[in-house]
Amino acid sequence: MQTNDQSQALACLAAAVDPMGQPPQRIDTVGAVLFCTRQRVLKLKRAVRYAFLDHLGVDARRTACVAELHLNRRTAPALYRGVRALLPSANGAVMTPLDPTGDQAYPDAIDWVVEMAWFEATFDELALSGTLTLGLLKAAVDPIAAFHRALPPVAGDGAAAVARVVEINRRAFNDLPPGALDPAAVADLLATTDQTLATVRTILDHRCDRGWMRHCHGDLHLGNLCLFDGEPLAFDALEFSVDLATTDVLYDIAFLVMDLIHRGMAEYAAWTLNRWCDLVPTGGDAFAVWPLFLSLRAAVRAHVEARRGGDHAVAAEDYLTLARKALQPPTPGLVAVGGFSGTGKTQLALRLAPALTGAGSARHLRSDVVRKQLAGVSPETRLPADAYHAAASAQVFATLADSAAEVLQSGWPVVVDAVFAREDERSLLEGVAAKAGVPFHGLWLEAPVALRQERCATRHHDASDADGAVTARQEGYDLGTLTWQRIDATGTPDSVLTNALTALGLHLVGPPTPDCSPRQVS
C-alpha cells in the first residue's frame, strides 16, 4: 500500500492514551510527528520528500521505522521499545500490539510508528534553559567516542561521499522558495565549498583508506541527545539513508560541535571537539578537513530551517552565516601555556582555543592527557609516581611536539598546555613553530603555592595527578632562562583569560561560556 494520506493515522495517534490513561502531546518536526506522554513516545514518519529524505509511501515509512529501531539500539537500547502498525478499521485506524523486533508484517497497514520510552529532556532543551553543563557533555561525548571507535570501517570513497553531501545541499538550496535565504550568500557558500573540497579530496580519500569511514549516527546534534533515567543517550540516528550515515567519524561529531557554536557555547564546543579528538585519534589531518565538515553541517541546518520558514527564518540566516564563516581559514600558530600545577593552564588553554579560530576551535593538546594515552589508560585514570620518570616525560613532550607539528601542517592553530619547567621542553615547542613557519607565543602562568595547592585539592575526575606534595616540590625547580610572557594567574578565570588574550593581541568575542572548567567535569 502506497497511500500518503495520514489523516487517519494522525487521528488515531492523537486519541491514543497511554497505559496510564494520559492523552498525548503532539510535537511536529521536519520529518516526523511525535505523540508524547510520560509513559511512551509514538513517532510517525511524515509522508514527505526532500532532497535528502523520501518518506513517500507506506512501505518506505515502515522501512524507516524498522531501521530506526535497529540503528538506535546501538546507542540507546533501553529507549527504543519496538514498532507498531496502524491498521484500517471502521473508526479510522487502530494500532497493533508492540513488536519489539520489527519483524511482523501487516500488508494492510496504512502507516507505522516507532514506540520509544519517555525521556526527561533533550540537550537542545537543556542548552535553551541554561542547564547544560560540561559534566553532562562529558557523560555524552565519552560514550559517543567509544561508539565511533567500535564501529567497523567501511570501504568507500571518502571524497566522493563528501561530494554527494555537497550536491544534496546544492539541490536543497536551489529548491528553496524565492527569498528564503540571501541568494548571493548562498552562491558564495556553494562556490567556496567547491573550492575547499577540491583542496582536500586526497586527504578525505586517505582518511577513508585508514578506516575512518563508518556507518555512524548521522544526525548527532543537540536535539538528538537526551537524558534517559539521568543518563545521556544519543538517539534518533539517521535511518533513511545508509549512504548519508556512512561517513567520516569526524563529520559525525561535527554536527554536535557546530550546534554548540550556533548556541553561543564556543568553549563547550572547543571542549567537545578536543575531548573527542583525544579519545578518537584519527590524525592531525582531521583539521585540514574540519572547516569543510563544520560548514556542511551548518549548511544542512540552514536549508532545513529555511524550508520551515516563519519563525525559523532567522535561525536559517544564522546557520548560513556560520557555514560561510567556518570556511574562512584561521591563522595557524602555536600557543604554549606553561606554569606550575594549579595555575590554571588547562582552563586557560581550553578557553583560548575557540579564540584562535573564526569558527570552531584550535587543537588543544595537554601533557596530562598525552601521558595517559601513552600509558594506555583513560585520561582520568591516576598513574603511579614512576610514570613520571624522566624518560616517560621526554616521550610525552616528543609526542606533544609531533602532534602539534602534524596539526600545524594542516594549517590549523594549536594550544599546548604543560608545566614546561625545563628549558629544553620550552625550546622544543618553539622549534616546532619555527619549523612550521608559524607564530609562537609562550605564556607562563604564576600564582602563590598556597593558592595552587588549594586549586589542586578541588580537582576531581581530572587528567592531572598533581597534588599538594607535587606543587610544593615544584617550588624548588630551576626554570633556567624564562623568556615566555608572564601572566598573573591569581585572579578569576575571566581576568586570566583577558590578560592572556591581551598578551596575544586578541579579544574575546561575546560572553564566555559559564562554568567551562575542568574542575566542573564530574
N, C-alpha and C positions, 0 to 999 in steps of 0.2 A: 504494500500500500504506500502511495507516494503523496498523500494529502499534505498540504501546508496550512490548512485552516486549523488553528489551535484554539479556537474559541471554546470548544467543549472541554479540552484538556485544562485550559486556564480556569474554567468554571468549576471543574471537578477538584482541582488543587486548592482553589480559594475556599471551598467548602469542606476540605478535608481536615477536620480537627484531629489533633494528635491523640495518643492513647490516654492522656490525662484530660481530654476534653477541651484543650486550648485551641482556639482558632488561629490560623497562621497570619503572619505579617508578610506582605508581598514586597520584594526588592527586585527592581529591574536593573539589569546590566546590559552591556552591548550584545552579548551572545547568549544570555540566559535570563530566566525569571525564577527567582527563589521564593519559596513559601516557608517561613521560618517560625518555629516555636522553640521553647526551651527543651523540648523533647527530641526534636528532629528538624532537619532541613531537607526539603524536597526541591530538586533542581531540574527545571525543564529547559532543554535547549531551544532557543528561538529558531523558528523557520526563516533563516536569513542567509544571504550570501554576500560576502565581502571579497576583496582582493586576496585576503589571507585566510578565509574561512568559508565553508559551504555546508550549511545545515538544512538545505532544502531536501525534503523527502524524509518519511518516517524511518526508512532503512538507514539513512545517513545519521539520523539522530540516535537511533539505537546503537549503531557502531560507536558513535562518540561517547555515549553513556557507558558502555562496557569498557571502552578504552580508558575513560576517566577513572573508573573503578580500579582497574588493574594498575595503571600507571601511578596513581596516588597512594596505593598501598605500599609503594616503595618508601615513602617518607611519612605517611600519616595513616598507618593501617587501622588504628582504632577509630579514626574519624569517618572512614568510608564503610558503610554497612552493606550496601548492595544496590540493586536496581529494581524498579517496578515498571510493569507495563500498564498503560491506560487502555482499557477495552471499551468498545461501544456498548451502551446499554439503553434501556427505554428512557432513562432520565438524562442521557447525555454521555457519560463516561464513568467508569469505575476502575479503581486501582487493583491490581493483582497483589497477592502476598509478596513479601520481600524475598528476592532471590539474591543470596549473598555471593554467588559466583558469576552471575550474568549469563549463565548458560541456557536458561529457559527461553524457548522460542514461542512467540504468540503471533501467528500470521495475521490475525485480525486487529492487532494493536493499532490505535490511532496516534499514539505517542509513547514516549518513555521518559522516566525520570530517574535520577540518581538520588538515593537517600543517604544522608550524612547525619552524624551526631551534631547536636548544637555545640557551638564553641563560644568562649567568652567574648573575644574581640579580635579584630584583625590588627596588624601592626600599623596599617593605614589609620585606623581609628585611634590607636594609641598615639601616633605622631600628631594627629589633629588636636588631641586633648592635652598634649604636652606631657604624657606619661610614659613615653617610650624611653627606656634607659639603656645605657651601654651594657648593663648586665643582661638585659633581655636580648639585645643584639648578639652578644657573645653566645648565649644559650641557643640562638637560632643559627648563627654563622658556623659554629663548630660542627654541628651535625650536617649542615649543607656541604661543608668542605669534605667531611667523611663520605657523604653520598657521592660527591664528584670523584673522589679518589677511587671508590669501589666500582664505579661504572666501567664496564668493559669498553675498550677502544673500538671504534667503528671505522672500517676502511671507507675512505671517501675522498672528496675533492675539496680541500679547505677553502681555497679562493673561490671556486665556483659556487660553493654553498653560500658564502657571504654575498656573492654577486646576485644570487637568487633573492636574497632578502632585500638588497638594494633595488632590484627590479619590482618587487612587490610593493615597496614603499613608493617607488616612482608611479606605479599604476594607481595606488591608493590616493596619492596627492592629486594626480590628474583627474581622478573620478570625483573629487570633491565638488560641491556646488560652488558656483562663482562667488568670490568674495569670502569664502570660508577662512582662507588664510591669505596673507600677502603674497601674490604670485611672484614678485621679484625676490622675496626672501626664500621662497620655495625653490625657485630656479637656481639661486646662488647655492643653497644647500645641496641640491642634487648634483650640480657641477663640481663642487668641492668634494663631495662624497666620491664621485667617479675618479677624481684626481688622486684622492687618498688611497682608494682601493688599488689603483694602478701601481702605487709605490710599495704596497705591502703584500702583493699577491704571492711572491715567493716565500715570504715569512709565513703567511697563512697556510700554504701547502706544506711547509716544513713542520709547522706545529701539528698539522694533521698526521704527517708521516711519523711523528714522535708519539702519537697515540692520544692527543688531547681532544680529538673529536669524538663525542659520545652522545648517547641518547639521554639528554638532560631533562630538567624540569621544563624549561622552555618559556616560562611566564613568571619568573621569580621576582615579582615586585612586592612592595609593602602590603598591598591588599591581598596577596596570596600567602602571607604568613599569618598564623593565628595562634591564639592561646587556647589550648585544649587541656582541661584539668591542670591549668597553671604551667603547662609545658609548651614552648614554641614549636610549631609544626609548619612545614611547607606543604601547601595543598593546592588544588586546582591547577595541576600541571597541564601544559598544552597537549591536548589529546587529539585534536582534529587533523594534525599533520606530523607524521613521524619525520618527514623531511625537514620541517622547520625546527622541530625539537632536537634534531641530531645536529649538534653544533659544537664549537669550541667551548670547553667548560668556562673559559674566561668570559665569553659572551653571555653565558647563563648568569653569572654573578653580576655582570654589568647592569642588568635591569634593576637589581636592588640598590646598587651604588648610585645609579642615575636617579632613582626615585628619592633617595635621601638628599641628594644635591638639590633636586627640584623643591623639596620641602624646606630648603634653607638650613639643612643639617650637615654642613660641609665637613665638620670634624668627625661626625659619626660615619659619614661616607668614607672619609680617609681611613678611619679605624677599620671599617668593614673590608675595604679593599686590601689593606695591608695585612690584616689578620688572615684573610683568605689566602693571600699570596704566601704567607708564612706556612700555612697548612697544606697548600696545594702548589708545590714549587714547579710551575710549568716553564720557568726560564725567564731571563731578563728580556727576551724578545717580546714578552707579553706587552710591554709598554710601547712597542712600536705599533701594535695593532689596537691598543687600548683606546685612543681617541676615536677611531672608526667604530669600535664596538659601543662605546658610550653614546656616540652620536646616533647610531642606528636605533638604539633603544629609545632615545628621546624622540626620534623621528616617528617611530611607531606610535608612541603616545600622542604625538602632535596630530597625526591624521585621524586617529581613533577619536580623540576629543573633538576635533573639528567636525567630524561627521555627526557627532551627537548634537552639536550646535547649542543655541541658547546660552545658558549659564556656563557651558563648557568652553566657550569661545576664548575666554581669557587664558584658561589653562592651556589650550591648544597653542596660542601665540607664545606662551612661556616655554612650552616644550620645544617649539620651533626655534626659539632664541637659544635655548640650551643646546640643541642639536648642532646649530651653527657654531656656537662658542666652543664646543668640545673639539671641533676640528681645527681650531686655531692652535698652532704648535707652541708649547711653552718654551721658555729659555732653559736649556739644560745647564745644570750647575750642581755642585756638591756642597752641602752644608753639614758640618760635623759639630755635634753638640756634646761637649765633654764636661766633666766635673765629678766630684766625689759622690758616692752613693747618698741619695736623699736630697740632692739639689734640684730634682725635678726634671732631669734630662728627657725622660721618655714622654712625660706630659707635654713639655715644650716641643719636642720633635714632632709629636702627633699633631699638635696644633699648628705648627709651621707647615706641615705637609700640604694642606689644601691652599695655603697662601702662595705656594711656589708655582701653581698652575692656574690657567684660566678657568678650567672646569676639571674636576677630578682631584687627584692627589699625587704628590711626589711619592716615590717609593721610600718607605721608612724602614730602614734596616737597624736592628737592635742587637747589640752584642749578647745580651742575656738570652734572646731567642735563638740566635745562631749557635750558642753554646749548647742549648738543649737539643737543637736539631742534630748537631754533630754527635751528641751522646745518644741519639735515637729515642728521645723521650718527648712528651708533650711540653709546651712552653712553661706550664705552671708546676711541673714536677721538680721538686727540690733535688739538687745534686750534692754529693758529699764534697768535703773540702778538697780531696785530691783531684777533683775535676777542674780545679782552678790552678793547677801547676803551670809552670812557665811554658812548657811545650804545648799544652792544651790551649793556653791563651794565645800563643803565637798562631796556632791553627785557626782560632776564632777570628783574629784580625786579618789573616790572609784570606779567609773566606769572605769577610766583610768587604775587603778590597776588591776581590774578584767579582762579587755580586754587584757592587757599586759600579765597577767598570762596565759590566755587561748591560746594566740599565742605562748608563750614560751613553753607551754606544747606540742605544735605541733612540737617543735624542730626548731623554726624559730626565728630570731633576731627581736628586736623591738626598735624603736626610739620613745621616748615620748617628746613632747615639751609643756612646760607650764611656767608660771612665776616662780613657785616654791619658792615663797618668804617666806613661812613658813617652819620651821624646820621639823614639823610633816609631811608635804607634801613630803619633800625630803626623809625622813626616810621611808615613806610608800612605795615608789618605790624601795628603796634599799632593803626593806624587801621582796618585790615580787621577786627580783632577787635571794636573798638568799634562799628563799623557793624553787625556781625552780632549784637551784644549778647551776646557770649560772653567768658569769662575769657581774659586774655592773660598768658603767662609768658615772660619773656625770660631765657635763660641764656647767660652769657658764659664760655667755657672759656679757661683760661690755663695756659701751660706755657712753660718757657725755650726760646729759639730753638734751642739745640743739640739738645734733645730733639725739637723739631718737625721739624728738618731730618733727624734720624735716622729719624723715622717716615715722612716723605715719601719717603725713599730706599728704604724697604722696600716701597712700594706696587707692585703690578703688576696690570695689567688693571683699572684703576680709572678712574672718570669724572673724577677730579681731574687737572688738568695741572700742579699746583703742584710745583715742585722747590726745591732749596736756595736758588737765587737769589731766587725769589719769597718764600720765608719770610724771608730776610734783608731784602728790601726792605720787607716789611710792618712791620718794627720801627720804621720812620720814619713810619708812618701817624698822623695826628691823628684820634683817635676822637671828639673832641668830648665832649659830656656823656654818660656811660655810666651809665644807671640800671638796667640788667639785673643780675640776681644773678650774682655771680662764682663760678665753680666751679673748684676746683683739678683740673687735668687731668693731673697728673704721675703719679698712681698707676695701679693696674691698671684695666682696663676695668670690673671689678666694683665697685671702690671709687668710680670716677667715676659709675657708674650709681647707686650708693647715695646719693652726695652729691646728684645731680640729683633723684632721687625724693624725698629729704628736703626739698629746696627746693620741690618741687611738692606736698608734703604727701601723697605716695603711698608705697607699699612694694611690694617685689617679691613676687609670689605664686608660690611654687615656685622651684626652681633655674633659673638662666639656661641657655639653650641653649648648649652649648660651641662655641667657635671661630666665633662669629657675628660676623665682622669682614669688612669689605670687602676687607681685605688677604689674607683667606683664599680669596677667589674667584680661581680660575685657569682 
